[in-house]
């Protein structure tokens, strides 16, 4: 098939609906649009049809999507089971060939590409005799565009990164991994307080114990096996829990629950696709996990409906360490649930009011979900602040502030520091005697390479950046969510999880020592970071001021819905299937000087203040 890309080529990206991973598609779509190409993202009906192309009318629907959008290059994405992914892809490929849709047969399709796990890529390359362009996940943005044969003159110059801070962290991390010193890292032993492992154990008790021992951070990781047999999957996960509990390395077990657990808990799952994850479907099954996990604390995600009801279930059955809520997300916006945006927000606010009665912390999983949809850095910061202030106003006494670094993965480290410090500063300003904040840092979802040795270096390098967010605070970050180094290749098993924790702790401790000895710079005093921070904090404060002055009852479900619908929180790559949120998706963003900014049609940055004033002037009254 033809490789040379021309200006009128149209890229169409599709993925089986059962796979909820969308970050890679958003990233490449963003990059191609920045190069001037038209990109079409398949809607849910097409993505669902891809799962069963043999079914009558499904291929016709897929073909109509291709032809009506004049798509010439198809990108297929699947990041779950390799054999399932290969089957889905090959079914599509064979249908296209048998229908003479390829350009070599006189059809319109010039190229088909696949992005997914390396094992899936290998299977597809073998079955197609190398005729398919594959992306196993280790590509830089520039490399991805060159693989598509985008002409050099179209490549965005802002994608190159020669920042000395990123090189310094990489060299430090590379030396640590190659020396294998991380293998000697002991556990932190956060298990010596009297409530530990008891029914009244809590995150706050462990936090206080670790703080007194000067042994923060609390370590959390997210995991779960993939097994199509539900009972076998639960049994395997419980064996993982026992294994991890014995290691004394992990403080908080985060259950990687399945999509059906989140969307259809307690219901009959017969005939419903599960999509991977731990398939918990009863309170008893949660209780078994809780017992096997002791003395670890346990956390899981909320659901996509009846959020207050699930919060009560998690409290009863897990004694959940803290509650994680997505507010704007996991509903009609991202297709993860059927709630409307307003109904979802109302459920989340009701859930917070219940959680307040338990005394448990609340974690708003918010800013990175905006970043996944192409949001600019100010939207990332402001969305995090809005959720934090709403939680405080509802009476919460403790909040977990999650800051996902490397999102998108081509963000420069100095910009990540400035962006993170800005959000942390604004949220910590909410603290008083009745409201405290724990910072939880983590690496990005699509940051890690499929080359496992490289991924280990990446894990150590991003850990160094976590410690540079508040380098003057020995207790920061209070929590590290360890993203396991195998994420780009396969689900992490207990040995990988334990090694990932050792790498993280070793990098953190050795980097802190190196900074004290003057071997690495103290980024607290870095002028580039400070200049970026000052620009961001000015824009963020102005944005918050304008919202508080112009959105009635801002910190309410209706206020949050209004902020989104009017377009204050830019999400240019939201898959707005029914065009319900045109003002939110109308803004364009692009990478500028290592960060993400809102830009006009010519690629020039639009200031936050100008953009907000434009929105206010055109708001519905």
N, C-alpha and C positions, 0 to 999 in steps of 0.2 A: 504493500500500500504506500501511497505518497507520503513523504515526510515533510517537505518544505511547506511552511505555514505562510499563507497569504492573508492580506488584510481583511478579505471578506469571509474568511473561515469562521465558523461558529462552533464553539465547544459546548457539548452537552454532557453534564455529569449526572450519573444515576447510581443508586445503591439499593440493595434490598432493604425494605422498610424495617425488617427485624433488627438490623444493625443500627444502633442509635449513635454510633460514632460519626460525627460530622465535621470535626475540626479540620481534617485534611482537605476535604472538599472546599470548605470556606477559604482555606489558605491558598490553594492553587487557583480558585476562582478569582480571588482578590488579586493575585499576581498577574494573571492573564488579562484581567480588566485594566490593570495599571499599564499594561503593554498596549492597550487599545483594542483588544479583541472582545467580541461579544460572547458572553457565557450564559448558558441556560441551565438552571438547576431543576432536576425533575421534581414534580410534586408527589404527594403521598400516593396518589392513585397509580402513577407510573412506577414508583418504587415498589409498591405492593404487587403490581403486575409482574415485575421482574422476578419475583420469587416463584411464580408458577406460570411461566410462559407457555407451557403445554396446555394450559386451561383455555377453553374457547374464549375468544375475544381479547385475551390478554396481550398476545403479540400484536394484534391490530391496534390496540391502544398505544403500545410502545412505538410502533411504526408511525402512527399518526403524530405522536409527539416529536419524533425525529423529523418528519417531513414538514410539518406545519411550522416548526421553528428553524427550518433550513439548516439543521445540524450537519456538519461535515466531519467532526471529530468527537468520538465518544470516549468519555472517561468513566470507568466502572470502579467503584470502591467497595471493599468489604474487609473488615478488620477482626473478624471472629474466626471460627473454626476453619482451618485451611481446606479441608475436603469439601465442606459445605460451600465455601467461597469459590473453589474451583468449579464445582458443579453448577452453581448459579451463573458464573461467567461463561462457561463452555456452552451452556444451554442457550444463552443470548447469542454467543458467537456463531453457533451452528444455525440458529434461526436466521440470522442475518445473511450467512453464506447461502443457505438454501433458498433464500428469497432474492438472491442476486443484488444485495444492497451495498456490496463493497465496490470501491471505485474501479478495481481491477475487473469487475464483472459488469461495469457500466452503471453502477449505482452511485449514490452521493457520498458514501462514507469513506473518507480518505485514510483515517487512522482510528484504531481502537487501542486504548491503554487501560492498564489495571493498576490500582494502588491498594496495597494491603500488606499482610504479614509476609516476611521473606519466604516461608514455607509455601504459602499460597502462590506467590510469584513464581517459585521454582516449578510447581506443578503445572501452572499455566504455560510457562515457557516450554516445558517438555511436551505438553499436549498440542501446542500450536507450532512446534518446530521453530521457536524463536521469532515468530511473526508479530508478536504482541509486545508493545512497549510497556515495561513494568516499573513500578516505583515501590521498592521495599521499605522506604521510609528514612533512608540515610542521606537524602539529597538536601543540599542547601537550596534556598530559593533560586539562586542564579543557575545552579545545576539543573533544577527541575525545568526551568524555562528553556535552557539549552537542549535538554533532552527532547523537548517539543519542537526543537529547531526554530525557536523564535530568533529573528535576526538580531545581531549584536546591537544595532542602533536603536532597537526598541526596548532593550533591557534597562530597567530603572537604575540609575546610578546610585540611588540611595541604598541599594541592597548590599553594597560592599561594606564590610566592617573590619577596620584595622585598628580598633580601639585598644590601647595598651592595657586597660583594666581587664578586658576579656582575655587577652593573651597571658597576662600575669596569672590569672586564676587557672587558666588551662595548664600552664606550665607547672604550677604548684600541685594541681590535682593529678597530672600525669606522673609526676615524680612519686606521689603518694601511692598511686595504684601500682605502678611498676615495681616499687620497692616491696610491696605486699605487707607493709607495716600495719595496714588497717586490719589484717587478720588477727592481730594481737589485742584488738580493742575489747576491753571487758564490758560487761553489762553495767548499767548505772545503778542498779539495785534500788528501785523506788518502792520496795515492798515491805518496809520495816515499821509502818504505822499500824495502830491497833485495828482500824477499820478495814485494812487491806484484805481483799478476798471475801469479805463478809457481805451480808445482804444490804448493809448500810454504807458500803464503800461508795466513794464519789470522786469525781475529778477534782473538786475543790480541796478535798482532803489530801489527795496525792500531790496536787500543785503546792500546797503549803509544806508538805513533807520534803518535796524535792527542793523547794526554795530554801528551806532551813539547812538542807544538806549541801547547798550550792551545787546541785547536780542537774539543774534544768539543761536541756529541754525535756518535756514529756514527749515520748515517741509514739506516733500513730502511723498505721499503714492500712491500706485498703486492699482486700484480697478476696478470692473465691475461685473455686475450680469450675471448669466447664464440663458438664456431663449431661447428655440428653435424658438420662434416667434420673428422675427427681430424687428418689430415695437414695440411690447410689451417690448422687451429688451431695446430699445432706450428710451421709455417713462419711464421705471423704472430707468434707469441710470440718466436721467435728473432730476427725483425726488430726487435721491441721491445727485446730484450736488447742488440742492437748499438746502437740509438739511445740507450738509457739509459746504456750504457757510455761513449759519446762525450761525454756531458754532464758527467761528473765530479761530479755532484750526489749520486749514490746510492752508498752504501757496501755495503749488503747487499740483494741481490735476493732477495725472498721469493716463491717460485713458488706461485701460486694454483692448486694442483693440483686435479684433478677428483675427485669422490667415487669414481669407479671406480679412479683411480690409488691412492687410499687404501685401497680395499676389495678390489680385484681386480688388483693389480699383477702384470704378467707373464702374465695369463690371457687366454683368448679372450673378448672383449667383445661378440661378436655377439648382438644382440637385447637387450642391457642398456641401460637409460636412463643417460645420462652426467650430466646435470644441470649442465653448465657447468664451467668451470675448464680448466686446461691438462691435456690428456689424455695424460700421459706413461705409457708402458707398457713401457719397456725401459731397461736401463742405458745403452745407446748413445744413446738420446734424451736422457737426463739429461746425458751427457757432451757432447753437442752444445750443449745449453743452457749448460753450464759454460764451454765455450770461447768462445761468443758473448758471455757475460756479463763476461769478464775486461776490466778489472781489478777488477770488483765481486766481492765474496764472494757465495756462494749459500746459501740456506736453503730448506727445504721442510718441510711437516708430516709427521708420522709417519703410520702406517696404522691400520687397524681390526682387523688380525690379523697374526700373526707380526711383532710390533713389533721384536724383536731382529734378525730377518732383514732387515727394511727399514732398520734403523739401519746394518747392515753395507753394504747396497746404497748408501745415501746417502753413506756414508763413501768407498766405492770410486769411485763414479761422479761425485760432486759435490765431494768434499773439503768436505763441508758445514761451514758456519761455526760452527754449533752445532746441537744436537739438541733439538727441541721435543717434549715428551711430555705427554699429557693425564691420565695416571694413572686417575682414576675415570671418565673420559669417553671418548666415541667407542666405545661398546659397547652392551650391552642397555639401559643407562640412558637414552640419548638416541636410540637407534635408528640410530646412525651405523654400527654394526657388530654382529656376531653373538656376539662374546665375552661370556661371563658377566662380571659385575663382578669376581669373584675371579680368573678366568683372565686378564682384562685387566690387573689389578694385578700378577699374577705375571709377565706378559710385560713390563710396564713396568719392574719391578724388575730383571728379567734384562737388559733393554736398557740400563738405567743402568750395570749392572756391566760390560757390554761397552764403553759409551761412556767409562767411566773409563779403560780401557786405551788409548784413543786420545788422551787428554789434552784432548778437546774439552769446552766448557761444555755444561751441560744447562739447558734452559728448561722449567720446569713450567707448562704452560698450564692452570691450575687455578682460581684464585679467580673469574674472570669467568664461567666455566661454571656455577659455583654461583649467581652473581648472576643469570644468565639464567633460572634456575629459581626465582626469588623469594627467594633466601637473604637472611638478615639480614646486617648489616655484620660482626658477630663471626664468622659462618660464613665470610665472604669472607676475613677476616684469618687465622683459624685454619687454614683449608684451605691457604692459601699457606705458612704456617709449617710445617705438617706435611710438605708436599712438600719444602720446602727442607731440613729437618733429615734427612729420609730420604735425600735425595741426598747430603748431607754424610756421613752415617754409612756410605754405600756407597763412599766414597772419592773422590767428585768433588772437584776442586780449584777449579772455577769454576762459578758459576751465574748465569743470567740471570733476574732477578726482574721479571716483567711486571706492571704495574699499569695496568689499564684504567679510565680515568676515565669520568664521565658514565654509569655503569651501576648502576641504571637512569638514564635520561636526565633524570629530574626530581630527581636528587640535588642538593642544594645544594653549591656550591663549597666552602664552609667545612667541610662534612661530608666531602667527597671528600679535602680536605687532611688532615683528622684521621685518616680511615680509612687513607689511603695512608701517612702518616707512622707510624702504628701498625704496619702490616705491615712497612714498611721497617726500623723500629727493631728489631723482633723478629728479622727475618731477618739484619740486619747484626750483631746480637749473636752470631750463629753464626760470624762471620768470625774467622780466625786466620791464622797464617803459611801454612797449607796449604789454606785455603778462602777464596775471595774472591767477592764478589757485584757484578754490574753491574745497575744499575736501568734497566729499559726501560719508558718511559711511552708511552701512546697514548690517543687519543680513543675514545669508546664506539661500538659497532657501529651502534646505531640513533639516534645523537645528531644526525647531520647532516640538514639540511633539503634538500628538492628544489629550493628557490630557490638557485641556484648562488652568487649574490652573498652571500646570507645564510650559506651554508655556508662560504664563504671567511672570513667574520667569525668563525664558530664555530671554524674550524680555528685561527685566530690566538688566539682567546680561550682555548681549551683548552691551547694551547702555553704561554700565560702561567701557567696553573695548574700545568703540569708543572714550571716553574722555581720555583714556590713550595713544592714538596714538600720540598726541601732547599736553601733559599735561601742558606744559609751555605757551601754546597759548590759551588765553581765548576766542578767536574767532574761535576756531577749535573744532569740524568740522563746516564748514559754512552751510552745508546741512546734514540733516539726512533723509534718505529714511526709513520710518517706515514700516517694514514688519509686517503686522497685525498678532496678536497672534493666530488667528483661521486658519492660512494658511494650516496646516496639516489636517484639518478636513473639512472645508467648506469655500466658498468664504466669504470675510468679508463684512458685511453690515455696514451702517453708524454708528450704536451704537458701533460695535466692532472697527471700525476705530477710532472713537473718544476716546474710552477707551485705545486703543493702543498708541495713541498720548499722552494721559495723563500719561500713564505708562512710556513712553520714556522720557518725559520732567521731570517728577518727579524723575526718576532714575538719570538722568543727573545732575539736580540741587543738589540733596541730596548727590550724590557721590562726586561732586566737593567740597561741604561744608565739607564732612567727610574727604576728603584728606587735605584740608586746616587746619582742626583741628587735623590732625595726627591720625585719627581713622582708616583710610586705608592707605596703603603705597603709596608713590609717585613712580610710575613705571618708571619715567624718570631715576631714579638712580638704577634700578634693574640690577644686574650684569649678570644674565642669559639672559635677553632680550638683553643687550648690546653685550654680546659675540655672540649671534645668529645674531644680526644686523651686526656686523663687518664682520662676515663670509659671510653673504648674500651680503653686499654692495661691498665687494671685488670681489666676483664672478660676480655680476651683471655689475659692471664697466668693468671688463675684457671681459665679453660677448659682451657688447655694443662696446667696442674698437675693438674687432675682427670682429664684423659685419661691422662696419664702414670702416675698412681697407680692407675687402675682398668681400663685396657685392657692385657691381657697382650701383650707383644711388639708394642707399638703401632706401631713404625716397620717394619712388614712388610706384605706383601700381606694376610695374615689380619687384622692389626691395623687396617689402613685399611678393609677390608671391614666389620669389626665396628663401627668408628666410624660408618660410613654406615648400616648396617642398624639400628643402635640409635637413630638419629635425632639424633645430636649435631650433624650438619651439616644444617640445615633446608633442605629443597627443596620447598616447598608446591606449586610448579607443575611439578614433574616429571611427564611423561606416563608414569606407572607402569602400563603396559598390562596387566600380569598380576598387579598388586597384590602384588608381591614385596617391596616396601619400604614398608609402611604406616607404620612408625615415622618414616621420613624425611619422608614427605609429610603427616603428621598436624598439623604445626605451621602456624600462620597467621602471616603477616608483613604489615606495613603501613608506609607512609611516616609517620614521626614526626619532626617538627622537622628535616626535610631529609635524614633518613637512613632506613634500613630496620631495623625492630625486629620481634622475635617478639611477638605479641600474643595475648590470650585472646579468647573469644567476644564480649566487650564492647569489644574494641579497646584494652584496657589492656596496657601493656608488661609482659612477663614477663622478669624479670632472667635473665641468662645463668647465674648461679650457681644460682638456683632451678630453672631448666630442666634443667641438667646433673645436679643432685642427684636430681630426679624420674626422669630417665632411668636413672641409676645404681641407684636403688632398685628399678626395674622391669626391669633387665637380665636376660637369660637367663643362668642360672648353669651 
